[in-house]
Amino acid sequence: MRAMPLMARAVRSSVWFLALLLGALGCAEPDASARADPLPATRSDETERMVARLARLADEFEQGDYPYVASALLRQLMAVPPQTDPIRRISLSAAIADQLFHAGRIQEASERFEQLLVAIGQAPAGAVPPEFAQHMRVRSAAAYFQLSQQANCVEPASTARCLVPTPPEGVHVEQEAARKALEMWKGLLEDEPGNVGWRWLVNIAHMALGTYPDSVPARWLIDPRAFSPEYEVGRFRDVAADVGLDMLGHAGGMILDDFSGDGHLDVVASQWGVRDPIRYWVNNTDGTFTERTVEAGLEGLFGGLNIVHADYNNDGRLDILVLRGGWILGGHPNSLLRNNGDGTFDDVTDSAGLLDPWHGTQTACWIDHDNDGWVDLFIGNESTPDRLDPSQLFQNNRDGTFTNVAREARAEVIGYIKGVACGDVDNDGYTDIFVSRKFQPNVLLRGNGPDPSGQWTYADVTGISGVAAPVSSFTTWFWDYDNDGWTDILVAGTQPVVEEIGGEYLDLPYETELTRLYRNDGDGTFTDVTEQAQLERGLSTMGANYGDLDNDGFLDFYVGTGDMDFDALLPNRMFRNAGGERFQEVTFSGGFGHLQKGHGIGFGDVDHDGDQDILAQFGGAYEGDLAYSTLFENPGHGNAWVTLALEGVDSNRAAIGARVKVTIDGEPGPRDIYRTVSSGGSFGGNSFQLEIGLGGATRITSIAVSWPVTGRTDLYTDVEINRAYRLREGAAALEPRDLAVVRLSP
């Protein structure tokens, strides 16, 4: 195992100093007088109880020493008496500077870092560990650059100022802070010329200042050809501010789907902080959105690093599961929000049997694991050596309640679970589950169907299937990337270190957990095709999802690089599927290389023009790491399409798990395109309606829909291209949907 990179070690050193101070010096308790806003009086009693529970937990949480609640830690540190010992004084000041930085008081943090560097320079020789002194320089540079981003990039309609490489219109207007960051990174590089992470950051700073590449010293320059597109996909312009979706927030989940039932895609977004709200935007059907969070009764339902949707009670309305406790390791319950169909949601977690405050999670999937026409729920929890939180499989009792059957079903997986994917990988009609874990191999559970007693069970087939790597992974999903009718697996590694991203763009050797693309061999095994698909890249993922950028019929994907530290200046990245054979990076041609931390991502046709737009939520974990969401409008590529909104009858109402084969004719000839109804990746929510690109098709020969409960296949031949349809299980014909195209931008 390689040694931890210097930058990563330095980042963690501040936590050690903070722990030393809080333990050795003693700290005053923070002011806990802040309380949640008054609660709406029209909500159900159960919703009110959950709101009160979350407010109480937020109070308790803010009185602890959790590293991401910087303002609480800062209050404790500021209450520490002045230190007479110069080293303790430096240590205390360093801890305060770090928490000012994390709390978003970055100007103050920068000033304190400056003072610290002077004090360190005046300290007796050997009194301050060299690694810590260097760390202060690193933190000071990061604070300056974050100050520049706050002044330039973290503003509405300022996406161009957040992009890598920075376009001419995105050059930072306020440049003083970026110049200071650049000088500090250059100084660090002079001391350690081989550090590719600092070399990367020097180039990033020059981009922000508009001086890249001409002013970058040749020995440090990243060749501009490193940012040349592998394919020209067209520029996707951010229109979030134009349509009312420029949300400022932290890390969280996002869903793009029709919650109001009018055929137009709405938006729900969460944020992970213990006082961060869930927010809801209704589509106005004219290309704009209006926030309806208060009207929906969602005020006070704080937190949720991720959200996943389904119609759990088969009433035709999409409901939401809010996942909490990830990184916190327990203590914050999940929430099941029932859609009432009148624009409001009720928290029904307790009455549904899902109230479990002891587990920590940020990943789950809805599946009909027992093929009874009602969706069940698999939740992957985060275990540590000190705390074992097995995964849960909640079976839908078809009366609004659930029962955990994970142990009986042999579906308990223990590990630091970061992603789950659900679907049918062996085409036997039974649901399978893939679990990605950090620090441990991944797990593939094959659905066996019912045993002689009627219990539906799973078997661990990881070893047989060959899908255990990478050992440290995050986002994952099932998809048919090569359109052969067999479900493949993508699982992204997560070992986010700036040195590694710098090494990739400098074409230098680097070590990291690579993403894996597993092609289904159709016999219960998978082949690792990462290298031949040209995906041997260090993708530091948090959020990710897939869709079809150019309507060519092959699925592409967008990666959100959501590492929590401010030093992690990594672009979010987009990859185009080239005919099911390889992937081309189109990050820079499409304008997707956003530097803010990416989390929830959703693909969906917001403007009804037949191609998919991409909604991305940005923001970090620390209180001060806020960013605006983006809605990338698809410029169009002239390819044919068809949109199918499926409705189950015997199968679950939202048709989750239904499989569609579209057979087309035209350029370059007859072919099949396969899709499965799902919300996409394990961190982000696509629309359940299938928005299927048809490439150069001139006609649709047939559409075959295979339903999960009965196994029946409905076949349709009278289908027009470039049309949207509603498709009800068992119906003799498709129902055309006439949704007017709307404009998303002036």
N, C-alpha and C positions, 0 to 999 in steps of 0.2 A: 504493500500500500504506500502511495506516495505521501510525502510530508504535506501538512496543510499549508497552502500558499500563504506568503507573508501577509498579504492584505487581509485574508480571512482571519489569520491569527490576530492581527492587530485590531480588527473590528470586535472580536470577542474579548480582547483584553479590557475594553472599557467596562464590560459587564462585570469582570472580576474586580476592578477598582471600585465600582459602584457597590458591589456586595461587601467588599472590605469596609467601606465607609459606613454603610448602613448598619453593619454588624458591630463594628468596633466603636463607633462614635455615639450611637444612639440617636434616634430621630423622633421628632414630635409627630403626633398623629395629624393627618390632614383634616381640613374643615369638611365635614360631611353634611353641611347644611343644604347643599344643592339638591333639589328634588325634581322629578319629572313634572312636566306641565300638567295642568288639570286635565283629567280624562273626559272624553266625550260621554254624555249621559245616555246615548241611544244604543250603545252596544250591549251585547249579551253579557250576562253575569260571568260566563266562563272567559270571555275575552277580557273583561275587566280584571279577573283574577290573574290571568297571564301577564297583563300590563303591570299590575302591582308586583307580581313576582319578579319580573325583569327589572323594574325600578329598584327593588330591594337588592337584587343581585348586583346591579350596577353600583349601588352605594357601597356594598361590601367589597366589591372588586376594586374600587378606587381607593379603598383604605389599605389595600395590600401593597406588595412590592413587585407587581407584574411589570416586566420591562417595557411593555408597549403603552402603558398608561403614564406617559411622561409627566403630565402636569401634576399628578399625585406624588410621584417620586421627587419631582422638583420642589414641591412644598416641603417634603420631608428634609431634603438636602439644604434648603434655604434656612431651615430652623436649626441646623447644626451650629453650635457656637464657633466663632472665629478660632482658627488653629494657629498656635504659636510655632509649632514645628514646621519648617519650610516644606518638607516633603509631604507632610499631611495636608498642608495648605494647598500645594500643587494638586494632590490627589482629589481633594474636595472640589477645587475649582474645575478640574477636569470633568468630574462627575456632573457638576452643575452645568458646564458647557454642553456636555452630551445631552442632558435632559432638556435644556433650552432648545437645542437643535431638534430633538425628536418632537418637542411640543410645538414646533413651528415658529418659535421666537428666534428666527435665524439671524437677524441683525445683531441681537444681543449675544447669541452664541458665537458669531464671528468675532465680535469684539473681545469676548472672553478668551477665545482660542488665541488671538493675537497676544493678549497679556500673558497667557500660559507659556507661549513659545519664548517670550522674553524671560519669564521666570525660570524656565527650564535651562535656558542658556546661561543664567546666572547661578544655577545650583552648583554645589561642589561636584567635582569630577566623580563619576560613578554613582552619584546619589540617585539619579533617575535612570531606570533601565533604558538602554538604547532603543529597544523595540517600542517602548511606550512613548519616548520622545518622537520617534518616527510616526507613531500612530497619531499623535497630536497634529503633526504636519498634514497627514492624510485627512484627518477629520476637518482641519481648517480649510483645506482645499475643497473638500466636498461641501462644506457649509457655504463657501463663497459661490460655488457653482449652483447650489440649490437656491441661493439668494437671487442669482441671475434668472433661474427658471421661474421663481415666484413672480419676479417683476416682468417677465416677458412671455413665458410659455403657459403658466397657470393662469390664464385669462380666457374669457369666452372668445370663441372664434379665432384662436391663436394656434391652431394645430401646426401650421407651417413652421412656427418657432420651436416646435417639439420634435421635428423630424431629423432623421439621419439618412443621408447627408442633408444638411440644412439648405433649402432652396434660397435663392436671392431674396425673396419676399419674407423669408423667415429669420433673417439675421437679427440678432438681439438688438433692440433699440437702446436699452439701458445696459451698458457694456462694462462698467467699472468692476463689478463683482466677478464677472467671467474672466476679465483680464487678471485679477488677483489669483483666481483659481489656476489659470494657465501658468502663471509664474511659479506657483507652488508646485504644480505637477512637473514643470520643467526642472525645478530644483531637486525634486525627488529622483527624477530620471538621471540627472547628473551624478547623483550618488549611487544609483543602481541602474546602469544603462540597459541591463538585460530584462528589466521588468516590463513585460508586454502589456500589463494592465495599465500602468501609468502612461505607456506609449499610446494606448488606445484613447485614454482620457485627454491627453494633449491634443490629439487630432479632433476629438469631440469639441473641445473648447475652441479650437481654431474655426471649426464649422459654425459654432454659435456666433463668433465674432466676424464671420464673413471673410476670414483670412486663410481658409483652407482651399487648395493645397499649397498655394504659392509661398506662404510665410512659414510653413512647417519645415524645420530643419530636415535635410535629406536623410539623416541617420535615424530620424524618428517617424518619417512620413509613412502613412498607410497609403499605398498606391490607389489613386482614384478608381482604377479598374476593379478594385475589390468591391466597389459599390455599383458596378455595371450590372444591369438587369440580365438575367438569364433568359428572359422572355419579356416582350413588351405587352403588358396586360391592359394598358390604358390607365389614366390617372383617376383614382377614386377620391372625390372631393368630400371633405367633412362638412356636412350640412346640419349638424346637431343644433347649432345656435339658430339656424333658420327655421327649424321645425319645432323648437321648444324642448329639445332633449339634451341640452348642455348641462348635465348634472355634475355638480362639484361634490366629490366624495372620496371615501377610502376604498380599500379592497373589499370586494363583495361579489355577489352573484347577479345575474341578469337573465331575464326571459323575454323573448320577443314572440308573442302569440296573441290570439284573439280571446281575451278574457270577457269582453262585453257581448260577444255572440252576434256581432253585426257583420262579420266577414272581413273586418279590418284588423291589422295587427296592432296590439297595444304593448305596453312595456311595464315590467315590474323589475325593480332593482333593490338589492339589499346592500348593506355595508356591515363589516364585521364588528365594529366598535360597540361597546356595551351601551352607548347612548346614541348610536347611529340609527336612523329610521329606515324602515322599508318604505319605498316610494312607488307610486302607481300613476302611470300616464295613460289617458284614454286617447285613442286616435280620433281626431275630429273629422275624418273622412275627406279632408281637403288638403292633405299634405302637412298638417300641423298636429301637435299634441298638446293636451292640457293636463296638468297634474291634478289628480283627484285623490291624493293620499288621505287628506282629512275626511273628505266625503265618503271614502271607502272604509273608514273606521280603523285605519292602520296606525294611527298615532300611538306612540308608546310601545309598539311591538319591536323593541330594539334588537339590533344585532342580526347576524346571519352571514357567515362568510360565503355561503352558497345557497341557492334556492333551486328546487326542481319541481316541475309541474306535472299534473295528470288530472283525469276526471275520476277520482277514487270512488265516488258513489253513483256513477253512471247516470247523472242527471243532465248531461249535456253541457255542463259548465266546468271550465278548467279551474282546478284548485291548486294550492301551492304548499309545498313543504319547505319550511325554513330550517336550515341546518346550522346549529350553533355549537360552541365549545371547542372547535378546532383551534389548536395552539394553546387553548386555555386548559385542556385536559380535564374536562368535566365541569359540572356545576351550573351549566347553562342549558336549559332544555330546548329541544327542537319545538317547532310549532307546525301544526297542520291548520292551514287557513282555508275554510270552506267558502267557496264562491256562492253567494246567495242569489245571484242572478239579477239583482237590482242595483248593481254598482258597489255593493258592500261585501266585506268578508268577515267571517267570524272565526275566532280561534277555537277549534274543537279538539285540541290535543288531548286533554284529559278524558273527555267523554269517549274519544276514539280509542283509548287505551295506548296512546303513544307518549304519554308524559313520562319522561325518563331524564332526570336532571344529572345523572351520574356519568354519562358518557360524553366524550368530546368528539365532534365530527365535522366534516365539511363535504362529505360525499355520500350519495345515495342514488338509487335508480328505482323507478317504478316498473314492475313486470307482472304479468299474469303467470306466476310460477306454477300454478296447478291447473291451468287451462279451464277455469270455470267461468270466464267472461268478466271477472272483476280483478282490477289490478292490485297486486301485492307490493310490498316495499322492502327492499334490501338496503340496509344502512351499514356502511363501513366506518368503524370507530378507530380512534387513535390510541393504541396501547404503548406503554413504555415498560422498561424493566421493573419499575416500581408499581405499575398499575396495569392490569390486564382487562381490557374492554373488548370483548369479542364482538364480531359483527352480529347484526340482528336481521332476521327475516320475518317480517310481520305479514301474516296471512290475513287477507281481507275476509271478514266474517259475513259480508254482504248485508250488514245491517248498520253500517256506519262505524263499526268497531274493528279492531285488529288484534291478533294474538301472535306473540313471538314464537315461532316454531323452528328457529335456527338450529337448536340442538337436535331436535327430532329429525330434522331434514339433513343433518350432517353438513350444515352450511355455516358453522361458526368458524370464522377466520380471525386469528389473533395477529396483530402487528400494527405498525404505525401506518394505517391505511390512508392513502391519499387520493385514490380514484377507483371507481367501479364502472364497469360496462356490462350491460345485460342484453342478451339476444340469443339467437339460435345459430351456433357456429357449425353444427354438424347436420343441419337440415333434417333432424328427426322429429321436429314438432315440439320439442321440450326446450325450455329456456335454460341457457347456460350463463355463468357469471364469471367475469374476469376481475381480479382485485389487484391493484398496484399498491406496492408498499415501499416505504422509505426504509433503508437499512437492511431490507430482507428481500429474498426473491418474491416475485409475483406469484399469484395463484389463479389457476383456471379450474372452476367447478363445472362439471358436466351434469346437466339435468338428466336423471334416470327415469323420470316419470314415477308413477305410483308403485310401491312395493306390494306384496301380497296382503298387507294389512290396510292398504289404502293410503299410507303415508308417502308423500312425494319427497324424494331424496336426491342428493347430489353426491358426486364422487370427485375427489381431487385427481385431475388428470394432467397436472402441470408437467410432470416428468415425461410422460408419454408424448405430450403435445409439443414440448420444446419451447415454452414461452416464458421461462422464469426470469430472464434478463429484461431490463437492467435491474441491478440490485437496489438502486436508489431511484425510484420513479415517482411520477405524479400523474399528470393528466393521461387518460386513456379512453379509447372508444372502439366499438365495432363498426365496420363499414365494409362495403364491397368496392375497394378502390380500383380493381381491374375489371369489373363488370363480367365476372365469370359465374355469378350465381352462388358463390360461397363467401361467407362472411370472414373478413380479415381483421387483424388487430393492429392498432397503432398504440404504443405506449411510450411516453416521452420521459427521458431522464431529467433529473433535477439535481444539479450540483453547481449552483450559480456563483461563479467567481469571475470577476472582471478579467483576470489574466487569461481565462480560457476563451472568452469572446474575442479578446484582442489577438490571441494566437490564431484563431480561425481567419480573421480578416487580414492578418499579416502572413498567412500561409506558412505558419510555423507549427511544429509539433506541439500538441497540448493533450492533457489527459482529463477526461470527464466521463460522466455516464451518458453515453450516446442514446439518442432515440432509437427505438426498434420498430421496424415494420415487418409484421409476420404475415406471410401469404398462406392462406388456407389451402392445404393440399387435397382436401376432400376425403381424407381417410382417417381423420382424427389427429393428424399431425400438421404442423406449420413449418414453413421454411423462412428463415431470417433473410429477407431480401433488402435489408437496409442499404448495403453497399451498392447493389446494382440499381436500386431506386435513387441513388445519390442523396441519401438522407443521413449520411454519416456526419452529423453536425451536433455541436454542443448546444442543444435547444434547452435553455433554462425556462421551463414552463411553470406557470401557475394556472392561468386560464387558457383554454384552447377550444376550438370548435371547427367544424368543417361544413363546406357547401360547394357550390359550383360558381366560380367567379365569372366564367366566360360562356356559360351555357353550352359547353362542348360535350356534356354528358358524363364527365369524369370529375370525381370529387376532389376538391382542393382543401387546404386548411390554413388557419391563422393561429399563431402562437402568441399568447400574452406572457411576457417575461416579468413575472411578479415578485421577484426577490424583495425582501423587506428592507434591506439596508439602503441608505441614501447613496452609498458609493456605487451601487449596482446600476450603472447607466448603460442599459442594454436595450437595443431596439426590439420592439415587437416585430414578428416576422411572418410573412405570407409565402406559401408554397403552392405552386400550380401543378396539377397532375397532368403530365404529358402522355395522354393516351393509355394510362394504366401501366406504363413501363418505367417511368422515372418522374422525379419532381424537380421543378425549376423554381429557384427563389425569385419572387416578383415583388419583394418588399419595397425595393427602391423605385421600380417603374410604376407601381401602384400608389406610392405615397403612404405606405403602411408602417414605416419604420419609426413609430412613435417612441420617444424615450421614457415617457411616464410608465409606471408599472401597470401591466395589463392583467385583468382578471376575467370577469364574466364576458363572454363573447357569444353573439347570436347572429345567424344568417337568416334573412327573410326578405320577401318581396314587399317592401313597405309601400311602394308607389304603384303597385299592380301593373308594372310594365313588362313583367315576365322574367326579369333577372333579379338576382338576390343582392340586397344591400347588406352591410355589415355594421351591427351595433356593438361597440366595444366600451366596456367600463374600465376606467383607469383610476389609479389611486393606490397608496401603500398602506402599510400596517400602522405606522406611527401616527400620532395625532396630527402632526404638522405636515404629513405627506399626502396632501390633497391634490386631485387632478380632475379635469373635466372629461366627461364621456364624449365619444365621437360617434357619428353616424356617417359611414362612408357610403356615398351614393354611387351605385354602379353606373358607369358611363354607357354600358351596352356594347354588345359585340356582334349584333346582327344574326345570332343563331336562333333557331327555333326552340320552342318550349311548350310544356303543358303543366298546369297546376292542378293537383288533385287533393281535395279535402275529404278524407275518409271518415265514415261513421260506422262503428260496429253495432251489430244487433245481438247476435249470439256471442260475438267477441266483445271485449271491453269497448265502451262507447267512443273513446278517443282513438281507437284502432291501434294502440301501441303494440308493436310486434307484427302488424300486418305487412306482407311483403308484396312488392309490385314489380312486374317485369313489363317494360315498354319495348315493343319491337318496332323498329323504324326502318324506313327505306330512304335513300337519297345519297348525297355525297358523304363518305366515300363508298357507300354501299349498305346493304342490310346489316343491322346489328341489334343487340339487346342491351338495354340499360336497366339496372337493378337498383331498387331503393327499398328501405325498410322504415316504417313510421317510428320515429324516436325523437328525442330532444337533442340528439347529437352527442357532443363530447361530455366528459364528466365534470366540466366546470364551465357552465354557460348553457343557455337554453334556446335552441332553434324552434321555429314554428313547427307544429305537428303536420301542417299541410305540406304535401310533397311538391316542391317547386323544382321541376325536372328539366334540365337543359337537354336539348335534342340535337345539338350540333347543326350539321348541314342537312337535316332531315327535310324531305319534301312531303312526307306523309307518315302517319302512324298506322302501322299494319294491325297492331292489336295491343291491348292492355290486359294483362292477366293479374288478378289480385288474389293472393292466397291468405286466408284468414286463420288466425292462430287457434281458435277453439275447435272448430269443426274440421279444419283442414281443407275445406272446400275452396275451389278456385272459381272466381267469377271472371268471365272473358268478355271483353268489349272490342268491337271492331269498327264501329262507326264513330270515330274520334277525330276531331280537327286539331291541327297544330295551332299553337299560339292562342289557346283558349284555357279558361279555368273551369273546372267541373267540381260538383259535389258527387260523392260516390258512397252510396249506402249499401251495406252488406246484403247481398242477395238480390239487389235491384236489377231489373232487366236492362236498364239503360242508364247512362250517366246524365246527371242534371247540370246543364250549363249554368255558370255563374257570371253575371255581367257586373263587373266591378270597374268603374271608370278609372282610367289612369290619372294620377294627380302629380302635381309638381312639388318637389321637395326643396327647391331653391329658387330664388329670383331668376 
